[in-house]
Amino acid sequence: MSFLEYTQKATPTGLRKVIHLNWALILLIGAVACIGFLILYSVAGGSMRPWSALQMQRFALGLVAMLIVAFIPIWFWRNLSAVAYGLSLLLLLFVELFGSVGMGAQRWIDLGFMRLQPSEMTKITIVMILAAYYDWLDLRKVSHPAYVAIPVAIILVPAMLTFMQPDLGTAGLLMMGGAAMMFLAGVHWAYFAAVIGAAAGAVTAVIASRGTEWQLLQDYQYRRIDTFLDPASDPLGAGYHITQSQIALGSGGWTGRGYMQGTQSSLNFLPEKHTDFIFTTLAEEFGFVGGVSLLVLYLLILLFCIATALRTKDRFASLVSLGVAVTFFLYFAINMAMVMGLVPVVGVPLPLVSYGGSAMLVLMAAFGLVQSAHIHRPR
């Protein structure tokens, strides 16, 4: 089948695109977003302002963006992937030179109506460019050293720019998401074993550099490591966040204290209760049952993304769908592990629930790519 015949067969028109949408995925995304609206309403003390109403507007905008991306054929996004990646690099450079500063970091571009965080956009553009690269590359060359070096460079350049902001958490997500794409594309396991060994050496170097002239991390990042290892060592200082988070998680019990009855959030003991630590508010008010229910919704979204990847015969569409699934998984897995004290606090939002514009819009556009792969696959 020629490329033209393929695209004609794989591209439905008009009402058929609406019919072919994965409506179950849309309903699941909407259900998770509604949970976010309810929790943001609760942490604001029973008010739509300042968080819930604005989050609803952003979700509506994200839903429109998802549909626009979904209705455009997937081959168009493959052809645009290099442009999208290049734009994300330019925005990261712009942030480095002229970005807005907040909480000691320079990560945002102030657009007036919202602050854009280019590193969030980069999480998806890396998925796109790597999927396009491995779609172009002969399968027999996937593990050749020369062809492994190219995607490594594609990953490391934005990761280093993000690390300089400084944003260690997002830089780590970029590298993990990129590595997952390489693994899914079929790169030999020996490369990953070598990286794990190098990572162990890097951790040793980071620890050894503390307090020296060549210190590799910022002081606050070392404090996060100390807090992770022993939160009780400074419960009112560096360990305050995780200590209050664990108190909130434990006080929720099996079924929670009840909606808007959480003491940690309502009395402002819980820090960043509307962003990074919003899961602890959910767990305190709805308990273990509420937390597991949200996790089930997340896993169902993952399954639909993976199902789309398995059902399409287009390599780019399959890799993009899997890449979006991996990125989404890293979002919620690291956030939940972070607030439970299982990994260091690195400032990763809870997808579709935490307050924030950049993460919401980028993630919705990413789901649009999955929908595009689903709509335009040959039937």
C-alpha positions as CSV (number, residue, x, y, z in Angstrom):
1,M,0.0,0.0,0.0
2,S,1.4,3.4,-1.0
3,F,1.7,6.2,1.5
4,L,-1.2,8.1,-0.2
5,E,-3.4,5.1,-0.1
6,Y,-2.6,4.5,3.5
7,T,-3.4,8.1,4.5
8,Q,-6.7,8.1,2.6
9,K,-7.7,4.8,4.2
10,A,-6.6,5.9,7.7
11,T,-8.1,9.4,7.6
12,P,-11.8,9.6,8.3
13,T,-13.7,12.8,7.5
14,G,-16.4,14.9,9.1
15,L,-18.7,13.2,11.6
16,R,-16.8,10.0,11.4
17,K,-13.9,11.6,13.3
18,V,-16.3,12.5,16.2
19,I,-17.7,8.9,16.1
20,H,-14.2,7.4,16.2
21,L,-13.1,9.4,19.2
22,N,-12.2,7.3,22.2
23,W,-15.1,8.6,24.3
24,A,-14.2,6.3,27.2
25,L,-10.8,8.0,27.5
26,I,-12.4,11.4,27.4
27,L,-14.9,10.5,30.2
28,L,-12.0,9.1,32.3
29,I,-10.0,12.3,31.8
30,G,-13.1,14.4,32.7
31,A,-13.7,12.3,35.8
32,V,-10.1,12.9,37.1
33,A,-10.4,16.6,36.3
34,C,-13.6,16.9,38.3
35,I,-11.9,15.3,41.3
36,G,-9.3,18.1,41.0
37,F,-12.1,20.8,40.8
38,L,-13.7,19.4,44.0
39,I,-10.4,19.3,45.9
40,L,-9.4,22.8,44.8
41,Y,-12.8,24.0,46.0
42,S,-12.2,22.3,49.3
43,V,-8.6,23.7,49.9
44,A,-9.9,27.2,49.2
45,G,-12.3,26.9,52.1
46,G,-15.5,26.3,50.0
47,S,-14.8,28.9,47.4
48,M,-14.4,28.7,43.6
49,R,-11.7,31.3,43.9
50,P,-8.8,31.5,43.5
51,W,-8.2,28.0,42.1
52,S,-11.1,25.8,41.1
53,A,-12.8,28.3,38.7
54,L,-9.6,29.0,36.9
55,Q,-8.7,25.3,36.7
56,M,-12.1,24.7,35.1
57,Q,-11.4,27.3,32.4
58,R,-8.0,25.8,31.8
59,F,-9.5,22.3,31.5
60,A,-12.1,23.6,29.0
61,L,-9.3,25.2,26.9
62,G,-7.3,21.9,27.2
63,L,-10.3,19.9,26.0
64,V,-10.5,22.1,22.9
65,A,-6.8,21.7,22.3
66,M,-7.1,17.9,22.7
67,L,-9.9,17.8,20.1
68,I,-8.0,20.0,17.6
69,V,-4.9,17.8,17.9
70,A,-7.1,14.7,17.7
71,F,-8.8,15.6,14.4
72,I,-5.6,16.4,12.6
73,P,-4.0,13.2,11.0
74,I,-1.2,11.6,13.0
75,W,1.2,11.8,10.1
76,F,1.0,15.6,10.3
77,W,2.3,15.5,13.9
78,R,5.1,13.2,12.8
79,N,6.1,15.7,10.2
80,L,5.8,18.6,12.8
81,S,7.7,16.8,15.6
82,A,11.2,18.3,14.7
83,V,9.6,21.8,14.7
84,A,7.9,21.3,18.0
85,Y,11.1,20.0,19.6
86,G,13.1,23.0,18.2
87,L,10.5,25.4,19.5
88,S,10.6,23.9,23.0
89,L,14.4,24.3,23.0
90,L,14.1,28.0,22.0
91,L,11.6,28.5,24.8
92,L,13.9,26.9,27.3
93,L,16.7,29.2,26.2
94,F,14.3,32.2,26.5
95,V,13.5,31.1,30.0
96,E,17.2,31.0,30.8
97,L,17.6,34.6,29.6
98,F,14.4,36.3,30.4
99,G,12.2,34.0,32.4
100,S,10.1,34.8,35.4
101,V,11.5,33.9,38.8
102,G,9.4,32.1,41.5
103,M,10.4,30.3,44.7
104,G,14.0,30.6,43.8
105,A,13.8,29.2,40.3
106,Q,13.6,30.7,36.8
107,R,11.2,28.3,35.1
108,W,8.3,30.4,33.6
109,I,7.4,32.8,30.8
110,D,4.9,35.4,31.9
111,L,2.1,35.6,29.3
112,G,-0.1,37.9,31.4
113,F,-3.1,35.6,31.6
114,M,-0.9,32.6,32.7
115,R,2.7,31.6,33.2
116,L,4.0,29.1,30.7
117,Q,6.5,26.5,31.8
118,P,8.4,25.3,28.7
119,S,9.8,22.3,30.4
120,E,6.3,20.9,30.6
121,M,5.9,21.2,26.9
122,T,9.3,19.6,26.4
123,K,8.1,16.3,28.0
124,I,5.9,15.8,25.1
125,T,8.0,17.2,22.3
126,I,10.8,14.7,23.3
127,V,8.3,11.9,22.9
128,M,7.3,13.2,19.5
129,I,10.8,13.7,18.1
130,L,12.0,10.3,19.4
131,A,8.9,8.5,18.0
132,A,9.6,10.2,14.6
133,Y,13.3,9.3,14.8
134,Y,12.6,5.6,15.4
135,D,9.8,5.6,12.9
136,W,12.4,6.8,10.3
137,L,15.3,4.5,11.5
138,D,15.8,1.0,10.2
139,L,15.0,-1.5,12.9
140,R,18.4,-3.2,12.4
141,K,20.2,0.1,13.3
142,V,18.3,0.8,16.5
143,S,21.1,-0.4,18.8
144,H,24.0,0.7,16.7
145,P,26.2,3.1,18.9
146,A,26.1,5.9,16.3
147,Y,22.3,5.8,16.2
148,V,22.0,5.5,19.9
149,A,24.0,8.7,20.4
150,I,21.5,10.8,18.5
151,P,18.5,10.3,20.8
152,V,20.8,10.6,23.8
153,A,21.8,14.1,22.7
154,I,18.1,14.9,21.9
155,I,17.3,14.0,25.6
156,L,20.3,15.5,27.3
157,V,20.1,19.0,25.7
158,P,16.7,20.0,27.1
159,A,17.4,18.1,30.4
160,M,20.5,20.2,31.0
161,L,18.7,23.4,30.2
162,T,15.9,22.4,32.6
163,F,18.5,21.4,35.3
164,M,20.0,24.9,35.1
165,Q,16.7,26.7,36.0
166,P,17.1,24.8,38.5
167,D,14.5,22.1,38.2
168,L,15.9,18.8,39.1
169,G,12.6,17.0,39.2
170,T,11.5,17.9,35.7
171,A,15.0,17.3,34.3
172,G,14.9,13.8,35.8
173,L,11.4,13.2,34.3
174,L,12.7,14.3,30.9
175,M,15.6,11.8,31.1
176,M,13.4,8.9,32.4
177,G,10.7,9.6,29.7
178,G,13.4,9.7,27.0
179,A,15.0,6.5,28.2
180,A,11.7,4.8,28.3
181,M,11.1,5.8,24.6
182,M,14.5,4.3,23.7
183,F,13.7,1.1,25.5
184,L,10.3,0.8,23.8
185,A,11.9,1.4,20.4
186,G,14.1,-1.7,21.0
187,V,17.5,-0.3,22.1
188,H,19.6,-3.1,23.6
189,W,19.4,-3.6,27.4
190,A,23.1,-3.3,27.7
191,Y,23.0,0.4,27.2
192,F,20.5,0.8,30.1
193,A,22.7,-1.4,32.3
194,A,25.6,1.0,31.6
195,V,23.5,4.0,32.4
196,I,22.4,2.5,35.7
197,G,26.0,1.9,36.6
198,A,26.9,5.5,35.6
199,A,24.0,6.8,37.6
200,A,25.3,5.0,40.7
201,G,28.6,6.7,40.2
202,A,26.9,10.0,39.7
203,V,25.0,9.6,43.0
204,T,28.3,8.9,44.7
205,A,29.9,12.0,43.1
206,V,26.9,14.2,44.2
207,I,27.2,13.1,47.8
208,A,31.0,13.5,47.8
209,S,30.7,17.0,46.3
210,R,28.6,18.4,49.1
211,G,30.3,21.3,50.9
212,T,33.1,21.6,48.3
213,E,33.9,24.2,45.7
214,W,32.6,21.9,43.0
215,Q,29.3,21.1,44.7
216,L,26.9,19.6,42.0
217,L,23.5,20.4,43.5
218,Q,22.0,23.5,45.2
219,D,21.8,23.5,49.0
220,Y,18.0,23.2,49.0
221,Q,18.3,20.1,46.9
222,Y,20.7,18.5,49.4
223,R,18.2,19.4,52.1
224,R,15.5,17.6,50.2
225,I,17.7,14.5,50.2
226,D,18.4,14.8,53.9
227,T,14.6,15.2,54.5
228,F,13.9,12.1,52.4
229,L,16.3,10.0,54.4
230,D,15.2,11.3,57.8
231,P,12.2,13.7,57.8
232,A,12.1,13.8,61.6
233,S,15.6,15.3,61.7
234,D,14.1,18.8,61.0
235,P,10.3,18.6,61.4
236,L,9.8,22.3,61.5
237,G,12.3,23.2,58.8
238,A,13.3,21.1,55.7
239,G,11.3,18.2,57.0
240,Y,8.1,20.2,57.5
241,H,6.5,19.4,54.1
242,I,6.8,15.6,54.2
243,T,6.0,15.4,58.0
244,Q,2.7,17.3,57.5
245,S,1.9,15.3,54.4
246,Q,2.4,12.0,56.3
247,I,0.2,13.3,59.1
248,A,-2.6,14.1,56.6
249,L,-2.3,10.8,54.9
250,G,-2.5,8.9,58.2
251,S,-5.4,10.9,59.6
252,G,-7.5,10.1,56.6
253,G,-7.8,6.4,57.6
254,W,-9.9,4.1,55.4
255,T,-12.7,6.4,54.4
256,G,-11.4,9.9,55.3
257,R,-12.6,12.7,57.5
258,G,-15.2,13.8,55.0
259,Y,-15.4,16.4,52.3
260,M,-14.0,19.8,53.4
261,Q,-13.3,18.3,56.9
262,G,-9.6,17.8,56.6
263,T,-7.8,19.6,59.4
264,Q,-4.3,19.7,57.9
265,S,-5.5,21.5,54.8
266,S,-8.2,23.7,56.3
267,L,-5.9,24.9,59.1
268,N,-3.1,25.5,56.6
269,F,-0.7,23.0,58.1
270,L,-0.3,21.3,54.8
271,P,2.1,23.2,52.4
272,E,1.4,23.6,48.7
273,K,-2.0,22.0,49.3
274,H,-3.3,23.0,45.9
275,T,-0.3,21.9,43.8
276,D,2.3,19.3,44.7
277,F,0.6,18.0,47.9
278,I,-3.0,18.0,46.7
279,F,-3.1,14.2,46.9
280,T,-2.7,14.4,50.6
281,T,-5.8,16.6,50.8
282,L,-7.7,14.0,48.8
283,A,-6.4,11.2,51.1
284,E,-7.3,13.1,54.3
285,E,-10.8,13.9,53.2
286,F,-11.6,10.6,51.4
287,G,-9.2,8.2,53.0
288,F,-7.6,5.1,51.5
289,V,-10.7,4.5,49.4
290,G,-10.5,7.9,47.8
291,G,-6.8,7.6,47.0
292,V,-7.2,4.1,45.5
293,S,-10.2,5.3,43.4
294,L,-8.1,8.0,41.8
295,L,-5.3,5.5,41.2
296,V,-7.8,3.2,39.4
297,L,-8.9,6.0,37.1
298,Y,-5.3,6.8,36.3
299,L,-4.6,3.1,35.5
300,L,-7.6,2.9,33.2
301,I,-6.3,6.0,31.3
302,L,-3.0,4.2,31.0
303,L,-4.7,1.1,29.7
304,F,-6.6,3.0,27.0
305,C,-3.3,4.7,25.8
306,I,-1.6,1.3,25.7
307,A,-4.5,-0.3,23.9
308,T,-4.3,2.5,21.2
309,A,-0.6,1.8,20.8
310,L,-1.1,-1.9,20.3
311,R,-4.0,-1.6,17.9
312,T,-2.3,0.8,15.4
313,K,0.0,-0.4,12.7
314,D,1.8,2.9,12.4
315,R,5.1,2.9,14.3
316,F,5.1,6.6,15.0
317,A,1.5,6.5,16.3
318,S,2.3,3.5,18.5
319,L,5.5,5.0,20.0
320,V,3.8,8.3,20.6
321,S,0.9,6.6,22.4
322,L,3.2,4.6,24.6
323,G,5.3,7.7,25.2
324,V,2.3,9.7,26.4
325,A,1.4,6.7,28.6
326,V,4.9,6.6,30.2
327,T,4.9,10.4,30.7
328,F,1.5,10.3,32.4
329,F,2.6,7.4,34.6
330,L,5.7,9.2,35.7
331,Y,3.6,12.2,36.6
332,F,1.3,10.5,39.0
333,A,3.6,7.7,40.2
334,I,6.3,10.2,41.3
335,N,3.9,12.6,42.8
336,M,2.2,10.0,44.9
337,A,5.5,8.5,46.0
338,M,6.8,11.9,46.8
339,V,4.0,12.9,49.2
340,M,4.2,9.4,50.9
341,G,7.9,9.9,51.5
342,L,9.0,7.1,49.2
343,V,11.1,9.5,46.9
344,P,12.5,13.0,47.6
345,V,10.2,16.0,47.1
346,V,10.9,17.2,43.6
347,G,7.9,19.4,42.8
348,V,6.0,17.1,40.3
349,P,2.3,18.0,40.0
350,L,-0.5,15.4,40.2
351,P,-1.8,15.2,36.6
352,L,-5.2,16.7,35.9
353,V,-5.7,17.4,39.6
354,S,-3.0,19.8,40.8
355,Y,-3.6,23.5,40.1
356,G,-1.5,24.7,37.1
357,G,-2.0,25.8,33.5
358,S,1.1,24.5,31.7
359,A,0.9,20.9,32.9
360,M,-2.9,20.8,32.2
361,L,-2.7,22.2,28.7
362,V,0.3,20.1,27.6
363,L,-1.1,16.9,29.0
364,M,-4.4,17.5,27.3
365,A,-2.6,18.1,24.0
366,A,-0.7,14.9,24.6
367,F,-3.9,13.0,25.0
368,G,-5.0,14.6,21.7
369,L,-2.0,12.8,20.0
370,V,-3.3,9.5,21.4
371,Q,-6.8,10.3,20.1
372,S,-5.3,11.2,16.7
373,A,-3.6,7.8,16.6
374,H,-6.9,6.1,17.5
375,I,-9.0,8.0,15.1
376,H,-6.7,7.8,12.0
377,R,-5.7,4.2,12.3
378,P,-6.8,2.0,9.4
379,R,-10.1,0.2,10.0
